[in-house]
């Protein structure tokens, strides 16, 4: 059942993105006077579809839902009648060819901008960007960032939400440098700020690999002080099997004093398959237990520990000082959606460069299985998360397709730019060599990505 729901979520999110990507190619081809033969969502054998009586275009859904294609009249792929040569793609001006090829990725950029625009226009109550906790032995601790002060900029870029902070920090992944954190103290006007320099070394790599950017950096938003009292226990969980009981109060783990539930869960998550010494209060008497968190994997294949214990229910009240309502008008939302799209596109390209240079590991590459799992997870959270996931995937499709690799749209654009400069296209032999190299590169990336996906499952 879970597999079916994951598959449906992936189809629901990816299907429209692929269809609109191909529609970009399709509509610009028709506007440029090129005859379209087939518009397909998916590759391989045709599952179902129809042929337009007016245009003769074969609209189809195909068996392999890993993309799609628009087949145009082209002398390189078959005979073309003399009276239709002017309708063939290969007889078009290079600028028309570039427009047709670029229309797909551009459509994905448009989708991302539109979805971000909707999200920015949706009012939301969020945690203010005030630091709630600084973790020891982290860049934030070394820079002595003050708890309670508000983060207003990262590396000179204004930030207004913790999501924005997270993206800015994630963009520094793998780097050894300093991160500038501009902060504003309570009661001060916006122009009275202080900038701190936090050193990072191979940021989010090594021992910190798998942790989110905020935890790796060591500054967290406000978190409720939840008493570390055990509530429900999973019957087959490590906690239940190894003696933890409902109502126990965790006071220490491996000698580290525990005063709240979040501190306990952080230690447990960071120690999968490691035997931990728990001290709990049971009927006002200390009890010593040894519990080994079960090793689990998240959607990105990162290991974490879990003991199968829930916290006892308690009311959570967020102080007003740590709350903020984020709302933008249509115009400001549009500007912010363009800014966010640009930021994430640059971060995506930068991450690819870091993978190729070895600054970050190739295990960061994700494939269709991870995408499907993330899509399913977004449906479990909220409609806003579904739109956000769709926007991020659409943006990734745009950037990936524009890479200058033959077979991809970016590679074809390079071919047509060369044709524009030379006044004639490259020979078919040269183009075929490039396409074969592109196919090998693409196949290699797909094998690596799917291999990463599979390793994350086990």
N, C-alpha and C positions, 0 to 999 in steps of 0.2 A: 504493500500500500504506500509506504514511504517513497519507494522508487517511482511509483506511478505519479504521486503528487510532485515529486522533484522534476520529473520529465515534463509534466503539464506546466509547472511554473516556468521552466526554461523555455518551453514553446511560447508561452504567453508573453514573456519578456523579450526573447530573442526574435521570435517570428515577425512582429511589427518592425523591429529595427532592420532586419534583413530585407523585408519587403520594401521598406521606404528607401533603403540604400539602393536597391535595384531600380526602384521607381525613379530615383534621381537620374541614373543612367538612361532609363527608358524615356522619360519626358523630355530631357535635353536632346536625345538622339532624334526624337520626332520633331522637336522644334527646329533642329538643324537640317531637317529634310532627309534623314537617314531612314531607310526601311527597316523596321524591326520584325524579326521572324518569330522569336520566342521570348517570353517573359516567364522565368521559372524561379520559384522559391524552393530551394533545395537542389541537390544534384542527383544524378543517377536516373533510374527508371521512373517514368511518369506514373504517379498514383491516380490523379484525376485532374480535370481541367476542362477547358473549352476553347474553341477556335472562333474568333470574331468573324462574322460574315462580312462586315464592312471593311476591316483592315487585313484580315487573313492572319492576324497575330495569334500564335498558340500560347494561351495563358495556362500555366500548369503548376501543380504542386508535385514535387519529386521526392524520392524516397529518402535521400540523405540530407537531413536538415542542418547542414553545417555551412550554409551560405546560399548562394543563388547566382543567377546569371541572366543577362539580356543578350540574346543572339541577334546580330544584325546582318544584313546583306553584306557580303564581303567576298571579293574575288579570290582571296587567299584561302577561302574555305569551300569554294565550289564555283561552278559556272554561273555567270550572271548575264542575263539577256542584254543585248546592246541598248535597248530602250530603257533599261533600269540601271545602267552603269552610274548615272549621276546620283542614284539613291544608295550606292554602296559606300560603306564606311571608309574603305581604303582610298576612295576618290575624293574625300573631303579635304578641305584646307586644314593644315596642322592645328590651327587655333580652334577649329570646330572639334577636332579629335580630342584635344586637351580638355575642352569644355565638357564633352560627353563623358570622358573618363573621370574627370575631377568631380563631376556632379554627385556621384555616389558618396564619397567621403564628406563632401560639403553638406549633403543632406543629413549625414550623421552628426555633423557639428550643429546644424540647425536644430535637430531633435534635442541634443544635449542642452543647448541654450534655452529652448522652449520649456523643457522640463525643469531646469534650474529656475527659470523665470516663475513658473507656477509655484515652486517650493519657496522661493524668496517672498512671494506675495502672500503666502499663508502665514498668518500670525502664529507665533509659538512662544510659550513660556519656557525659558531655558535657565540653566545655571549661569550666573555671572562669571566673567573670566577672572575672578579672584582666586588666588591659590589657596586651596584648603589644606594641603599637606605637601611637604617636601620630603622625599624618601632619602634615607642616608646613603652615602657612597655613590651618588649620582651627579651628573653635571649640574643639576639645579642646586644640590647641596654645596658643591664646590664653589658655585657663584654666589652662595648665601642669599638666595632669593627669599624675600620676606613673605611669610604666610599672612594672608589677609589682604595683600596688595593686589591691584588689578592689572592684568596683562593687557597692554594696549597695542603692542606691535612686536613682531618677530622679524629680525633682520631688516628692520625699517619698513616692513609691510604691516599696515593696520589690520588688526584682528578684532572681531566683535563676538565670536563664539568659540567654544572649545573645539568644535569641528574645524574651524579655520586654523586654530592653533595646531591641532593634530596634523592637518595637511601641510602646514609650513614646516613643522618639525620632520615629518615623514620625507619631505623633499631633501632633507640633509642626510638621508640614509647612506651609510657606508663612508661618510666623510670624517676626516680628522682635521678639526678647525675649531673656531669659536662661533657660538650662536649668540646673537644680540637679542636680549629680552628687555623691552622698554616697559616700565611699570609705573603705575600711578597709585599713590597712597590715598587712603580714605580722607575725605575732607579737602583734598587739593583740587584745584582747577586743572583742566586738561593740559595746560601748557607747563605745569609744574610736574615734571616726570623725571625718572632716573633710569638709565640704561645699564644693564649688567651684561658682562661677558662670561658665557658659560662654555668651558672647553669640552669638546666631544672627541672621542677617539674611536674610529671605525664604528660610528654611531649605528645602533640597532643590529650590530653583527656580533659574532662571538657568543659570549654568555648571554647577551641581551637579545639574540636572534629569536624571533617568535613573539617577543613582547611588543605591545603597541608603543607608538612614539612617545606618548605622555609618560607611561611607566618607565620606559628606557631613559627618558630625559630626567625623570624624577620629580615632576610637579603635577599634582592631581587637583581636580576641582573639589569643591566641598563635598564631603560624604557624611551621611548620618552616623551618629554614634549609636550603633545597634549593639545591645548587650550580647555577648557571645554565649547565648543559651541555646542548647540544642532543641529543635522541634521535631518534626517528622524525620524518620529514618527509612532509607530504602532497604527493604528486607535482605537483599543480596549484596548490599554495599559493604565496603571495607569497615566503615564505622560500626555498623550493626554486628558484623561478624567478629570484630575485635574488641567488643565490650562497651562501646559508647552507648549511653542510654538517653532517652528523652528527658529533658529537664537538667541534664548536666551543664555546668557552666565551665567553659574552657578558660583556664587561667594562665597557661603557659604551653608553648610548643618548643621542644628542644632547648628549654631553658629561657626562651624569649617570652617576656611577659605579654599577655594578651588582654587588652582592655575593650576591644570591640570585635564584632563578627568579621568585618572587612579585613582586618589584619590577619585573622585566622585563615580566611579563605585565600589570601594572597600567599601565605606560606604553603598551604596545601597545594594550590595550583602550581607553585614553582618547584614542587618536589614529587613528581610522579615516580612511582615505584621506589621510593626511598622510605625506610622505616623511621617514623617520627615518634618522639616521646611526648605524649600528651599528659598534662596535669589538669584534672577537672575537679570541680567541687560537686560532690553528690551528698545530699542531706547534710550540708555544711562540713563535710569531711573530705580532705584531699584524696584523690584516687589517681594512681599512675597507670597509664595505658600506652601500649605501643600499637600504632596504626600506620599501615602502609597505603598511601593514596594509590588508587588504581590509575594506570596510565591511559589517557584519552588523547584524541587528536581533534583539533578544531578544523574549520573549513580550509585553512591554509596548510594543514599538516603539522602544525606546531603541537608538541606534547604538553599536556597539562595534567595535574593530579586532581582526583575527585574521590571523596570518601562516602558520598551518599547521605549526607546530613543536611537537613534544612534548618534555617534559623527559626526560633520561636517567633510568632507573629508579634509585631510591635508597631505602634503608630509612628510615622515619619513626618516631621514638620520641618520644612525648609525655611531657615531664617530669611526675612525679607531682604537683608543685605546681600544675600547670595542668589537672589532671583532677579531675572530681567525678562522683559517682554520684547521680542524681536519682531518688528513689523516694518515693511517697506511699501511704498507706493509703486504703481506700475512702472513708472519711468526709472526710479532708482533700482527696482528689482531687475529690470532689463540690463542696466549698466552692470550690476553685480553678477548677473548670469554670464555676461560676456567676460568679465574679469575672472570668474571662477573657471570658466571653460579654458581660458588662456592659461591660467595657473596650472590646472591639472594636465593640460596638453604638454606644457613645458616639463612638468614633473614626470610624465610618462616617458617622453623622449630622453630625459636625463637618466631615468632609471634604466632604460635600455642601454644607454652608453655605459653606465656603471657596471651592468652585467657583462657587457662585452670586454670591458677593461679589467674585470675581476674585482672591482671595488665592492660589489655585492654578489652574492652567489646566484647561480643559474636556477637554484631551487626556488627562487622567488617567482619564476615563470609559472603561470597558471593556464590550464586548458579548459575544454568544455565541461568536464566533470565538476571542477571547482565552480565554474560559472553557474552551472545548474544548481549546485548546492546553495550558493549565495542567493540566487533568485528565489529558491524555495524558502530560505531563511527570511528574506525580505517580506514575503507574504505572511509569515508568522508574526511579524512585528507591527507594521502599519502600512497604509497606502502611501504615506510620504516616503517610507523606506523603499517601496516598490519603484516609485518614480525616481528616487535617487539612484537606485541600483541600475535602472534602465538608462539613466543619463550617463552614468559612469561607463557602462558597457558600450553605449553608442559612441561616446568620446574615444574609448579605446579602439573601437572598430575604425573610426575615422583616422586616428593616428597610425594604426598598424597598416591600413590600406594605402597610406601615403608614403610608406617607406619605399626608397628607390630600389626595390627588388623586382626584377622581371617576374611576371605572373601576377603581381599585385598591381593595383591602380597606379601607385607611385612609379613603378618600373615602366609602365606604358607611357606615363606622362614624360618620363625622361626620353624615351624613344621619340615621341612626337616633338619634344623640344629640339632634339638633335635634327630631326627632319626640318623643323622651322628654320634652324640656323644654316643647314647644308643646302636647303632647297630641294632635297629629295630624301626619301626614307632610307634607313639602313637596309642592307641586303637581307633577304629572307633567311639566308644562312646564318648571318651574324645574330639576327633576332632569335632564331631557333636555339642557337648556342646559349644566349642569355636566358631564354625561357627555361631551358633544361637546367641551367645552373640555379635559376630561381626556384624551380620545382624541387631540386635537391635541398636547397636551403630551407624552403618552406616545410618540406617533409621532415627535415631534421628538427626544426623548431616544434612541429606538431608532435613528433615522437617524444621529444624532451618534455614538452608541456603535459602530454597525457601520462608519461611516465611519472612526472611529479604528482599529477592528480592521483594516480594509483597508489603511489607511496604514501600519500596522505590518508589513504583509507585504512592502512594497516600499521 
